[in-house]
Amino acid sequence: METDNEVVRKQNSCNRNKWWDESYKLIMTQKNEARKKYLLVKTRTSCEIYETKRTEASRICRKKENMDK
């Protein structure tokens, strides 16, 4: 194990995306589910639901990324 650690040299894992949390994960899951439904049944309402989820997710993502800077 010591030789492996010397040869391979483990890198410190750091979380680059500090804005990625449970709320954003939930929104992304909802968006992905809406997309799956839209791809299965291509109706106007399923398209609108997917579009609203997508814009909501990107808005929250932008907001959290900007607060992190």
N, CA, C and O atoms as a Tripos MOL2 file, in Angstrom:
@<TRIPOS>MOLECULE
protein
  276   275    69     0     0
PROTEIN
NO_CHARGES

@<TRIPOS>ATOM
      1 N           0.8260   -1.1920    0.0000 N.3       1 MET1
      2 CA          0.0000    0.0000    0.0000 C.3       1 MET1
      3 C           0.8690    1.2540    0.0000 C.2       1 MET1
      4 O           0.5610    2.2300   -0.6840 O.2       1 MET1
      5 N           1.9450    1.2220    0.7640 N.am      2 GLU2
      6 CA          2.8070    2.3950    0.8150 C.3       2 GLU2
      7 C           3.4340    2.6630   -0.5500 C.2       2 GLU2
      8 O           3.5320    3.8120   -0.9810 O.2       2 GLU2
      9 N           3.8580    1.5920   -1.2280 N.am      3 THR3
     10 CA          4.4560    1.7460   -2.5480 C.3       3 THR3
     11 C           3.4200    2.2770   -3.5370 C.2       3 THR3
     12 O           3.7310    3.1220   -4.3770 O.2       3 THR3
     13 N           2.1930    1.7800   -3.4340 N.am      4 ASP4
     14 CA          1.1250    2.2860   -4.3020 C.3       4 ASP4
     15 C           0.9240    3.7810   -4.0970 C.2       4 ASP4
     16 O           0.8180    4.5380   -5.0630 O.2       4 ASP4
     17 N           0.8740    4.1980   -2.8550 N.am      5 ASN5
     18 CA          0.6620    5.6090   -2.5560 C.3       5 ASN5
     19 C           1.8050    6.4720   -3.0750 C.2       5 ASN5
     20 O           1.5760    7.5910   -3.5350 O.2       5 ASN5
     21 N           3.0190    5.9690   -3.0070 N.am      6 GLU6
     22 CA          4.1510    6.7360   -3.5000 C.3       6 GLU6
     23 C           4.1450    6.8210   -5.0240 C.2       6 GLU6
     24 O           4.4300    7.8740   -5.5950 O.2       6 GLU6
     25 N           3.8200    5.7130   -5.6740 N.am      7 VAL7
     26 CA          3.8630    5.6810   -7.1330 C.3       7 VAL7
     27 C           2.6650    6.4150   -7.7370 C.2       7 VAL7
     28 O           2.8190    7.2340   -8.6420 O.2       7 VAL7
     29 N           1.4850    6.1150   -7.2290 N.am      8 VAL8
     30 CA          0.2740    6.6680   -7.8160 C.3       8 VAL8
     31 C           0.0070    8.0900   -7.3280 C.2       8 VAL8
     32 O          -0.4980    8.9110   -8.0940 O.2       8 VAL8
     33 N           0.3210    8.3890   -6.1240 N.am      9 ARG9
     34 CA          0.0880    9.6910   -5.4810 C.3       9 ARG9
     35 C          -1.3840   10.0870   -5.5560 C.2       9 ARG9
     36 O          -1.8660   10.5810   -6.5760 O.2       9 ARG9
     37 N          -2.0490    9.8670   -4.4990 N.am     10 LYS10
     38 CA         -3.4620   10.2110   -4.4490 C.3      10 LYS10
     39 C          -3.6200   11.7230   -4.4790 C.2      10 LYS10
     40 O          -2.8600   12.4600   -3.8510 O.2      10 LYS10
     41 N          -4.6140   12.1610   -5.2130 N.am     11 GLN11
     42 CA         -4.9120   13.5800   -5.2630 C.3      11 GLN11
     43 C          -5.9950   13.8850   -4.2430 C.2      11 GLN11
     44 O          -6.8710   13.0630   -3.9760 O.2      11 GLN11
     45 N          -5.9190   15.0560   -3.6910 N.am     12 ASN12
     46 CA         -6.9570   15.4820   -2.7620 C.3      12 ASN12
     47 C          -8.2200   15.7490   -3.5590 C.2      12 ASN12
     48 O          -8.2010   16.4620   -4.5620 O.2      12 ASN12
     49 N          -9.2960   15.1770   -3.1050 N.am     13 SER13
     50 CA        -10.5590   15.4100   -3.7910 C.3      13 SER13
     51 C         -11.1910   16.6700   -3.2110 C.2      13 SER13
     52 O         -11.4130   16.7820   -2.0060 O.2      13 SER13
     53 N         -11.4660   17.5870   -4.0820 N.am     14 CYS14
     54 CA        -12.1140   18.8210   -3.6280 C.3      14 CYS14
     55 C         -13.4130   18.9830   -4.3980 C.2      14 CYS14
     56 O         -13.5170   18.6090   -5.5660 O.2      14 CYS14
     57 N         -14.3650   19.5290   -3.7420 N.am     15 ASN15
     58 CA        -15.6640   19.7550   -4.3470 C.3      15 ASN15
     59 C         -15.6320   21.0970   -5.0600 C.2      15 ASN15
     60 O         -15.6700   22.1470   -4.4180 O.2      15 ASN15
     61 N         -15.5640   21.0650   -6.3760 N.am     16 ARG16
     62 CA        -15.4980   22.3050   -7.1400 C.3      16 ARG16
     63 C         -16.8470   23.0110   -7.1870 C.2      16 ARG16
     64 O         -16.9200   24.2390   -7.1940 O.2      16 ARG16
     65 N         -17.8910   22.2310   -7.2190 N.am     17 ASN17
     66 CA        -19.2300   22.7960   -7.3380 C.3      17 ASN17
     67 C         -19.8620   22.9220   -5.9600 C.2      17 ASN17
     68 O         -20.6170   22.0480   -5.5320 O.2      17 ASN17
     69 N         -19.5580   23.9900   -5.2820 N.am     18 LYS18
     70 CA        -20.1050   24.1770   -3.9380 C.3      18 LYS18
     71 C         -21.5860   24.5030   -3.9710 C.2      18 LYS18
     72 O         -22.2780   24.3480   -2.9660 O.2      18 LYS18
     73 N         -22.0790   24.9520   -5.1190 N.am     19 TRP19
     74 CA        -23.4830   25.2850   -5.2410 C.3      19 TRP19
     75 C         -24.3420   24.0450   -5.4420 C.2      19 TRP19
     76 O         -25.5640   24.1270   -5.3230 O.2      19 TRP19
     77 N         -23.7390   22.8990   -5.7420 N.am     20 TRP20
     78 CA        -24.4970   21.6640   -5.9530 C.3      20 TRP20
     79 C         -24.9220   21.1210   -4.5980 C.2      20 TRP20
     80 O         -24.0860   20.6510   -3.8270 O.2      20 TRP20
     81 N         -26.1950   21.1810   -4.3060 N.am     21 ASP21
     82 CA        -26.7030   20.6800   -3.0360 C.3      21 ASP21
     83 C         -27.9850   19.8960   -3.2830 C.2      21 ASP21
     84 O         -28.3470   19.6270   -4.4280 O.2      21 ASP21
     85 N         -28.6510   19.5430   -2.2300 N.am     22 GLU22
     86 CA        -29.8340   18.6890   -2.3330 C.3      22 GLU22
     87 C         -30.9830   19.3770   -3.0760 C.2      22 GLU22
     88 O         -31.7150   18.7240   -3.8190 O.2      22 GLU22
     89 N         -31.1450   20.6810   -2.8830 N.am     23 SER23
     90 CA        -32.2420   21.3720   -3.5620 C.3      23 SER23
     91 C         -32.0330   21.3660   -5.0750 C.2      23 SER23
     92 O         -32.9770   21.1620   -5.8380 O.2      23 SER23
     93 N         -30.7930   21.5910   -5.5000 N.am     24 TYR24
     94 CA        -30.5160   21.5720   -6.9330 C.3      24 TYR24
     95 C         -30.6280   20.1550   -7.4890 C.2      24 TYR24
     96 O         -31.0840   19.9610   -8.6160 O.2      24 TYR24
     97 N         -30.2180   19.1770   -6.7080 N.am     25 LYS25
     98 CA        -30.3330   17.7900   -7.1400 C.3      25 LYS25
     99 C         -31.8020   17.4110   -7.3370 C.2      25 LYS25
    100 O         -32.1400   16.7030   -8.2860 O.2      25 LYS25
    101 N         -32.6690   17.8800   -6.4440 N.am     26 LEU26
    102 CA        -34.1030   17.6180   -6.5500 C.3      26 LEU26
    103 C         -34.6790   18.2580   -7.8110 C.2      26 LEU26
    104 O         -35.4610   17.6300   -8.5250 O.2      26 LEU26
    105 N         -34.3010   19.4880   -8.0840 N.am     27 ILE27
    106 CA        -34.8040   20.1830   -9.2640 C.3      27 ILE27
    107 C         -34.3350   19.4970  -10.5380 C.2      27 ILE27
    108 O         -35.1000   19.3750  -11.4950 O.2      27 ILE27
    109 N         -33.0850   19.0480  -10.5600 N.am     28 MET28
    110 CA        -32.5720   18.3530  -11.7370 C.3      28 MET28
    111 C         -33.2880   17.0220  -11.9470 C.2      28 MET28
    112 O         -33.5330   16.6240  -13.0860 O.2      28 MET28
    113 N         -33.6220   16.3390  -10.8700 N.am     29 THR29
    114 CA        -34.3630   15.0840  -10.9760 C.3      29 THR29
    115 C         -35.7530   15.3320  -11.5520 C.2      29 THR29
    116 O         -36.2190   14.5820  -12.4090 O.2      29 THR29
    117 N         -36.4090   16.3860  -11.0800 N.am     30 GLN30
    118 CA        -37.7330   16.7240  -11.5930 C.3      30 GLN30
    119 C         -37.6690   17.0960  -13.0690 C.2      30 GLN30
    120 O         -38.5420   16.7120  -13.8480 O.2      30 GLN30
    121 N         -36.6430   17.8400  -13.4520 N.am     31 LYS31
    122 CA        -36.4750   18.2280  -14.8460 C.3      31 LYS31
    123 C         -36.2530   17.0000  -15.7270 C.2      31 LYS31
    124 O         -36.8310   16.8920  -16.8090 O.2      31 LYS31
    125 N         -35.4190   16.0820  -15.2620 N.am     32 ASN32
    126 CA        -35.1360   14.8770  -16.0360 C.3      32 ASN32
    127 C         -36.3730   13.9960  -16.1840 C.2      32 ASN32
    128 O         -36.5930   13.4040  -17.2410 O.2      32 ASN32
    129 N         -37.1780   13.9070  -15.1330 N.am     33 GLU33
    130 CA        -38.4190   13.1410  -15.2130 C.3      33 GLU33
    131 C         -39.3870   13.7780  -16.2020 C.2      33 GLU33
    132 O         -40.0490   13.0780  -16.9680 O.2      33 GLU33
    133 N         -39.4700   15.1120  -16.1850 N.am     34 ALA34
    134 CA        -40.3450   15.8030  -17.1300 C.3      34 ALA34
    135 C         -39.8650   15.5860  -18.5620 C.2      34 ALA34
    136 O         -40.6820   15.4610  -19.4740 O.2      34 ALA34
    137 N         -38.5750   15.5400  -18.7630 N.am     35 ARG35
    138 CA        -38.0210   15.2930  -20.1010 C.3      35 ARG35
    139 C         -38.3520   13.8850  -20.5700 C.2      35 ARG35
    140 O         -38.7060   13.6830  -21.7310 O.2      35 ARG35
    141 N         -38.2390   12.9110  -19.6760 N.am     36 LYS36
    142 CA        -38.5760   11.5280  -20.0330 C.3      36 LYS36
    143 C         -40.0420   11.4190  -20.4430 C.2      36 LYS36
    144 O         -40.3720   10.7490  -21.4220 O.2      36 LYS36
    145 N         -40.9220   12.0850  -19.6860 N.am     37 LYS37
    146 CA        -42.3470   12.0490  -20.0220 C.3      37 LYS37
    147 C         -42.6030   12.7080  -21.3680 C.2      37 LYS37
    148 O         -43.4170   12.2300  -22.1570 O.2      37 LYS37
    149 N         -41.8990   13.8170  -21.6270 N.am     38 TYR38
    150 CA        -42.0650   14.5040  -22.9010 C.3      38 TYR38
    151 C         -41.5970   13.6270  -24.0590 C.2      38 TYR38
    152 O         -42.2370   13.6020  -25.1100 O.2      38 TYR38
    153 N         -40.5020   12.9180  -23.8810 N.am     39 LEU39
    154 CA        -39.9950   12.0730  -24.9600 C.3      39 LEU39
    155 C         -40.9050   10.8750  -25.2220 C.2      39 LEU39
    156 O         -40.9880   10.3980  -26.3540 O.2      39 LEU39
    157 N         -41.5860   10.3860  -24.1870 N.am     40 LEU40
    158 CA        -42.5100    9.2670  -24.3710 C.3      40 LEU40
    159 C         -43.8150    9.7080  -25.0320 C.2      40 LEU40
    160 O         -44.3040    9.0820  -25.9720 O.2      40 LEU40
    161 N         -44.3640   10.8080  -24.5090 N.am     41 VAL41
    162 CA        -45.6410   11.3030  -25.0140 C.3      41 VAL41
    163 C         -45.4490   12.7630  -25.4020 C.2      41 VAL41
    164 O         -45.4450   13.6460  -24.5450 O.2      41 VAL41
    165 N         -45.2920   13.0070  -26.6780 N.am     42 LYS42
    166 CA        -44.9960   14.3640  -27.1410 C.3      42 LYS42
    167 C         -46.2890   15.1470  -27.3320 C.2      42 LYS42
    168 O         -46.8520   15.2140  -28.4250 O.2      42 LYS42
    169 N         -46.7340   15.7340  -26.2320 N.am     43 THR43
    170 CA        -47.8930   16.6050  -26.2830 C.3      43 THR43
    171 C         -47.4660   18.0230  -25.9310 C.2      43 THR43
    172 O         -46.3580   18.2540  -25.4470 O.2      43 THR43
    173 N         -48.3460   18.9440  -26.1790 N.am     44 ARG44
    174 CA        -48.0430   20.3460  -25.9030 C.3      44 ARG44
    175 C         -47.8660   20.5860  -24.4030 C.2      44 ARG44
    176 O         -46.9810   21.3380  -23.9930 O.2      44 ARG44
    177 N         -48.6960   19.9570  -23.5980 N.am     45 THR45
    178 CA        -48.5970   20.1700  -22.1560 C.3      45 THR45
    179 C         -47.3140   19.5710  -21.5860 C.2      45 THR45
    180 O         -46.6750   20.1770  -20.7260 O.2      45 THR45
    181 N         -46.9330   18.3850  -22.0590 N.am     46 SER46
    182 CA        -45.6930   17.7970  -21.5450 C.3      46 SER46
    183 C         -44.4840   18.6250  -21.9750 C.2      46 SER46
    184 O         -43.5050   18.7230  -21.2350 O.2      46 SER46
    185 N         -44.5470   19.2180  -23.1640 N.am     47 CYS47
    186 CA        -43.4730   20.0880  -23.6210 C.3      47 CYS47
    187 C         -43.3930   21.3430  -22.7480 C.2      47 CYS47
    188 O         -42.3010   21.7690  -22.3730 O.2      47 CYS47
    189 N         -44.5340   21.9280  -22.4300 N.am     48 GLU48
    190 CA        -44.5580   23.1330  -21.5900 C.3      48 GLU48
    191 C         -44.0410   22.8410  -20.1890 C.2      48 GLU48
    192 O         -43.3010   23.6430  -19.6200 O.2      48 GLU48
    193 N         -44.4240   21.7060  -19.6340 N.am     49 ILE49
    194 CA        -43.9500   21.3290  -18.2970 C.3      49 ILE49
    195 C         -42.4380   21.1660  -18.3070 C.2      49 ILE49
    196 O         -41.7480   21.6380  -17.4030 O.2      49 ILE49
    197 N         -41.9280   20.4940  -19.3360 N.am     50 TYR50
    198 CA        -40.4810   20.3100  -19.4350 C.3      50 TYR50
    199 C         -39.7550   21.6450  -19.5860 C.2      50 TYR50
    200 O         -38.7170   21.8600  -18.9610 O.2      50 TYR50
    201 N         -40.2870   22.5300  -20.4010 N.am     51 GLU51
    202 CA        -39.6560   23.8360  -20.6030 C.3      51 GLU51
    203 C         -39.6210   24.6480  -19.3080 C.2      51 GLU51
    204 O         -38.6210   25.3040  -19.0150 O.2      51 GLU51
    205 N         -40.7010   24.6070  -18.5370 N.am     52 THR52
    206 CA        -40.7110   25.3580  -17.2840 C.3      52 THR52
    207 C         -39.7230   24.7750  -16.2820 C.2      52 THR52
    208 O         -39.0370   25.5180  -15.5810 O.2      52 THR52
    209 N         -39.6480   23.4500  -16.2130 N.am     53 LYS53
    210 CA        -38.6790   22.8150  -15.3100 C.3      53 LYS53
    211 C         -37.2560   23.1360  -15.7300 C.2      53 LYS53
    212 O         -36.3890   23.3630  -14.8860 O.2      53 LYS53
    213 N         -37.0150   23.1550  -17.0400 N.am     54 ARG54
    214 CA        -35.6780   23.4360  -17.5440 C.3      54 ARG54
    215 C         -35.2600   24.8780  -17.2450 C.2      54 ARG54
    216 O         -34.1280   25.1170  -16.8240 O.2      54 ARG54
    217 N         -36.1530   25.8290  -17.4570 N.am     55 THR55
    218 CA        -35.8140   27.2200  -17.1710 C.3      55 THR55
    219 C         -35.6400   27.4490  -15.6750 C.2      55 THR55
    220 O         -34.7740   28.2170  -15.2550 O.2      55 THR55
    221 N         -36.4640   26.7810  -14.8720 N.am     56 GLU56
    222 CA        -36.3370   26.9000  -13.4210 C.3      56 GLU56
    223 C         -34.9900   26.3610  -12.9400 C.2      56 GLU56
    224 O         -34.3350   26.9760  -12.0990 O.2      56 GLU56
    225 N         -34.5820   25.2170  -13.4740 N.am     57 ALA57
    226 CA        -33.3090   24.6170  -13.0780 C.3      57 ALA57
    227 C         -32.1340   25.4950  -13.4920 C.2      57 ALA57
    228 O         -31.2000   25.6830  -12.7130 O.2      57 ALA57
    229 N         -32.1690   26.0290  -14.6990 N.am     58 SER58
    230 CA        -31.0490   26.8660  -15.1350 C.3      58 SER58
    231 C         -31.0230   28.1820  -14.3810 C.2      58 SER58
    232 O         -29.9420   28.7120  -14.1230 O.2      58 SER58
    233 N         -32.1730   28.7280  -14.0180 N.am     59 ARG59
    234 CA        -32.2290   29.9720  -13.2380 C.3      59 ARG59
    235 C         -31.6100   29.7620  -11.8570 C.2      59 ARG59
    236 O         -30.8170   30.5810  -11.3920 O.2      59 ARG59
    237 N         -31.9740   28.6720  -11.2180 N.am     60 ILE60
    238 CA        -31.4330   28.3870   -9.8880 C.3      60 ILE60
    239 C         -29.9420   28.1020   -9.9610 C.2      60 ILE60
    240 O         -29.1840   28.5100   -9.0820 O.2      60 ILE60
    241 N         -29.5250   27.4070  -11.0030 N.am     61 CYS61
    242 CA        -28.1100   27.1100  -11.1860 C.3      61 CYS61
    243 C         -27.3110   28.3980  -11.3340 C.2      61 CYS61
    244 O         -26.2870   28.5760  -10.6740 O.2      61 CYS61
    245 N         -27.7720   29.2860  -12.1900 N.am     62 ARG62
    246 CA        -27.0800   30.5720  -12.3760 C.3      62 ARG62
    247 C         -27.0140   31.3720  -11.0780 C.2      62 ARG62
    248 O         -25.9860   31.9600  -10.7430 O.2      62 ARG62
    249 N         -28.1300   31.3810  -10.3590 N.am     63 LYS63
    250 CA        -28.2180   32.1390   -9.1200 C.3      63 LYS63
    251 C         -27.2170   31.6000   -8.0870 C.2      63 LYS63
    252 O         -26.5130   32.3780   -7.4430 O.2      63 LYS63
    253 N         -27.1540   30.2940   -7.9330 N.am     64 LYS64
    254 CA        -26.2430   29.7010   -6.9510 C.3      64 LYS64
    255 C         -24.7900   29.8560   -7.3700 C.2      64 LYS64
    256 O         -23.9230   30.0760   -6.5240 O.2      64 LYS64
    257 N         -24.5100   29.7440   -8.6740 N.am     65 GLU65
    258 CA        -23.1320   29.9160   -9.1410 C.3      65 GLU65
    259 C         -22.6590   31.3430   -8.8920 C.2      65 GLU65
    260 O         -21.5160   31.5590   -8.4900 O.2      65 GLU65
    261 N         -23.5340   32.3130   -9.1280 N.am     66 ASN66
    262 CA        -23.1630   33.7160   -8.9280 C.3      66 ASN66
    263 C         -22.9940   34.0570   -7.4580 C.2      66 ASN66
    264 O         -22.1620   34.8950   -7.1100 O.2      66 ASN66
    265 N         -23.7700   33.4210   -6.5890 N.am     67 MET67
    266 CA        -23.6140   33.6760   -5.1550 C.3      67 MET67
    267 C         -22.3150   33.0820   -4.6540 C.2      67 MET67
    268 O         -21.7440   33.5720   -3.6790 O.2      67 MET67
    269 N         -21.8360   32.0270   -5.3100 N.am     68 ASP68
    270 CA        -20.6100   31.3570   -4.8960 C.3      68 ASP68
    271 C         -19.3680   32.1430   -5.2530 C.2      68 ASP68
    272 O         -18.3230   31.9770   -4.6230 O.2      68 ASP68
    273 N         -19.4690   32.9960   -6.2560 N.am     69 LYS69
    274 CA        -18.2930   33.7540   -6.7030 C.3      69 LYS69
    275 C         -17.9740   34.9130   -5.8410 C.2      69 LYS69
    276 O         -17.0100   35.6320   -6.1050 O.2      69 LYS69
@<TRIPOS>BOND
     1     1     2 1
     2     2     3 1
     3     3     4 2
     4     3     5 am
     5     5     6 1
     6     6     7 1
     7     7     8 2
     8     7     9 am
     9     9    10 1
    10    10    11 1
    11    11    12 2
    12    11    13 am
    13    13    14 1
    14    14    15 1
    15    15    16 2
    16    15    17 am
    17    17    18 1
    18    18    19 1
    19    19    20 2
    20    19    21 am
    21    21    22 1
    22    22    23 1
    23    23    24 2
    24    23    25 am
    25    25    26 1
    26    26    27 1
    27    27    28 2
    28    27    29 am
    29    29    30 1
    30    30    31 1
    31    31    32 2
    32    31    33 am
    33    33    34 1
    34    34    35 1
    35    35    36 2
    36    35    37 am
    37    37    38 1
    38    38    39 1
    39    39    40 2
    40    39    41 am
    41    41    42 1
    42    42    43 1
    43    43    44 2
    44    43    45 am
    45    45    46 1
    46    46    47 1
    47    47    48 2
    48    47    49 am
    49    49    50 1
    50    50    51 1
    51    51    52 2
    52    51    53 am
    53    53    54 1
    54    54    55 1
    55    55    56 2
    56    55    57 am
    57    57    58 1
    58    58    59 1
    59    59    60 2
    60    59    61 am
    61    61    62 1
    62    62    63 1
    63    63    64 2
    64    63    65 am
    65    65    66 1
    66    66    67 1
    67    67    68 2
    68    67    69 am
    69    69    70 1
    70    70    71 1
    71    71    72 2
    72    71    73 am
    73    73    74 1
    74    74    75 1
    75    75    76 2
    76    75    77 am
    77    77    78 1
    78    78    79 1
    79    79    80 2
    80    79    81 am
    81    81    82 1
    82    82    83 1
    83    83    84 2
    84    83    85 am
    85    85    86 1
    86    86    87 1
    87    87    88 2
    88    87    89 am
    89    89    90 1
    90    90    91 1
    91    91    92 2
    92    91    93 am
    93    93    94 1
    94    94    95 1
    95    95    96 2
    96    95    97 am
    97    97    98 1
    98    98    99 1
    99    99   100 2
   100    99   101 am
   101   101   102 1
   102   102   103 1
   103   103   104 2
   104   103   105 am
   105   105   106 1
   106   106   107 1
   107   107   108 2
   108   107   109 am
   109   109   110 1
   110   110   111 1
   111   111   112 2
   112   111   113 am
   113   113   114 1
   114   114   115 1
   115   115   116 2
   116   115   117 am
   117   117   118 1
   118   118   119 1
   119   119   120 2
   120   119   121 am
   121   121   122 1
   122   122   123 1
   123   123   124 2
   124   123   125 am
   125   125   126 1
   126   126   127 1
   127   127   128 2
   128   127   129 am
   129   129   130 1
   130   130   131 1
   131   131   132 2
   132   131   133 am
   133   133   134 1
   134   134   135 1
   135   135   136 2
   136   135   137 am
   137   137   138 1
   138   138   139 1
   139   139   140 2
   140   139   141 am
   141   141   142 1
   142   142   143 1
   143   143   144 2
   144   143   145 am
   145   145   146 1
   146   146   147 1
   147   147   148 2
   148   147   149 am
   149   149   150 1
   150   150   151 1
   151   151   152 2
   152   151   153 am
   153   153   154 1
   154   154   155 1
   155   155   156 2
   156   155   157 am
   157   157   158 1
   158   158   159 1
   159   159   160 2
   160   159   161 am
   161   161   162 1
   162   162   163 1
   163   163   164 2
   164   163   165 am
   165   165   166 1
   166   166   167 1
   167   167   168 2
   168   167   169 am
   169   169   170 1
   170   170   171 1
   171   171   172 2
   172   171   173 am
   173   173   174 1
   174   174   175 1
   175   175   176 2
   176   175   177 am
   177   177   178 1
   178   178   179 1
   179   179   180 2
   180   179   181 am
   181   181   182 1
   182   182   183 1
   183   183   184 2
   184   183   185 am
   185   185   186 1
   186   186   187 1
   187   187   188 2
   188   187   189 am
   189   189   190 1
   190   190   191 1
   191   191   192 2
   192   191   193 am
   193   193   194 1
   194   194   195 1
   195   195   196 2
   196   195   197 am
   197   197   198 1
   198   198   199 1
   199   199   200 2
   200   199   201 am
   201   201   202 1
   202   202   203 1
   203   203   204 2
   204   203   205 am
   205   205   206 1
   206   206   207 1
   207   207   208 2
   208   207   209 am
   209   209   210 1
   210   210   211 1
   211   211   212 2
   212   211   213 am
   213   213   214 1
   214   214   215 1
   215   215   216 2
   216   215   217 am
   217   217   218 1
   218   218   219 1
   219   219   220 2
   220   219   221 am
   221   221   222 1
   222   222   223 1
   223   223   224 2
   224   223   225 am
   225   225   226 1
   226   226   227 1
   227   227   228 2
   228   227   229 am
   229   229   230 1
   230   230   231 1
   231   231   232 2
   232   231   233 am
   233   233   234 1
   234   234   235 1
   235   235   236 2
   236   235   237 am
   237   237   238 1
   238   238   239 1
   239   239   240 2
   240   239   241 am
   241   241   242 1
   242   242   243 1
   243   243   244 2
   244   243   245 am
   245   245   246 1
   246   246   247 1
   247   247   248 2
   248   247   249 am
   249   249   250 1
   250   250   251 1
   251   251   252 2
   252   251   253 am
   253   253   254 1
   254   254   255 1
   255   255   256 2
   256   255   257 am
   257   257   258 1
   258   258   259 1
   259   259   260 2
   260   259   261 am
   261   261   262 1
   262   262   263 1
   263   263   264 2
   264   263   265 am
   265   265   266 1
   266   266   267 1
   267   267   268 2
   268   267   269 am
   269   269   270 1
   270   270   271 1
   271   271   272 2
   272   271   273 am
   273   273   274 1
   274   274   275 1
   275   275   276 2
@<TRIPOS>SUBSTRUCTURE
     1 MET1         2 RESIDUE 1 A MET
     2 GLU2         6 RESIDUE 1 A GLU
     3 THR3        10 RESIDUE 1 A THR
     4 ASP4        14 RESIDUE 1 A ASP
     5 ASN5        18 RESIDUE 1 A ASN
     6 GLU6        22 RESIDUE 1 A GLU
     7 VAL7        26 RESIDUE 1 A VAL
     8 VAL8        30 RESIDUE 1 A VAL
     9 ARG9        34 RESIDUE 1 A ARG
    10 LYS10       38 RESIDUE 1 A LYS
    11 GLN11       42 RESIDUE 1 A GLN
    12 ASN12       46 RESIDUE 1 A ASN
    13 SER13       50 RESIDUE 1 A SER
    14 CYS14       54 RESIDUE 1 A CYS
    15 ASN15       58 RESIDUE 1 A ASN
    16 ARG16       62 RESIDUE 1 A ARG
    17 ASN17       66 RESIDUE 1 A ASN
    18 LYS18       70 RESIDUE 1 A LYS
    19 TRP19       74 RESIDUE 1 A TRP
    20 TRP20       78 RESIDUE 1 A TRP
    21 ASP21       82 RESIDUE 1 A ASP
    22 GLU22       86 RESIDUE 1 A GLU
    23 SER23       90 RESIDUE 1 A SER
    24 TYR24       94 RESIDUE 1 A TYR
    25 LYS25       98 RESIDUE 1 A LYS
    26 LEU26      102 RESIDUE 1 A LEU
    27 ILE27      106 RESIDUE 1 A ILE
    28 MET28      110 RESIDUE 1 A MET
    29 THR29      114 RESIDUE 1 A THR
    30 GLN30      118 RESIDUE 1 A GLN
    31 LYS31      122 RESIDUE 1 A LYS
    32 ASN32      126 RESIDUE 1 A ASN
    33 GLU33      130 RESIDUE 1 A GLU
    34 ALA34      134 RESIDUE 1 A ALA
    35 ARG35      138 RESIDUE 1 A ARG
    36 LYS36      142 RESIDUE 1 A LYS
    37 LYS37      146 RESIDUE 1 A LYS
    38 TYR38      150 RESIDUE 1 A TYR
    39 LEU39      154 RESIDUE 1 A LEU
    40 LEU40      158 RESIDUE 1 A LEU
    41 VAL41      162 RESIDUE 1 A VAL
    42 LYS42      166 RESIDUE 1 A LYS
    43 THR43      170 RESIDUE 1 A THR
    44 ARG44      174 RESIDUE 1 A ARG
    45 THR45      178 RESIDUE 1 A THR
    46 SER46      182 RESIDUE 1 A SER
    47 CYS47      186 RESIDUE 1 A CYS
    48 GLU48      190 RESIDUE 1 A GLU
    49 ILE49      194 RESIDUE 1 A ILE
    50 TYR50      198 RESIDUE 1 A TYR
    51 GLU51      202 RESIDUE 1 A GLU
    52 THR52      206 RESIDUE 1 A THR
    53 LYS53      210 RESIDUE 1 A LYS
    54 ARG54      214 RESIDUE 1 A ARG
    55 THR55      218 RESIDUE 1 A THR
    56 GLU56      222 RESIDUE 1 A GLU
    57 ALA57      226 RESIDUE 1 A ALA
    58 SER58      230 RESIDUE 1 A SER
    59 ARG59      234 RESIDUE 1 A ARG
    60 ILE60      238 RESIDUE 1 A ILE
    61 CYS61      242 RESIDUE 1 A CYS
    62 ARG62      246 RESIDUE 1 A ARG
    63 LYS63      250 RESIDUE 1 A LYS
    64 LYS64      254 RESIDUE 1 A LYS
    65 GLU65      258 RESIDUE 1 A GLU
    66 ASN66      262 RESIDUE 1 A ASN
    67 MET67      266 RESIDUE 1 A MET
    68 ASP68      270 RESIDUE 1 A ASP
    69 LYS69      274 RESIDUE 1 A LYS
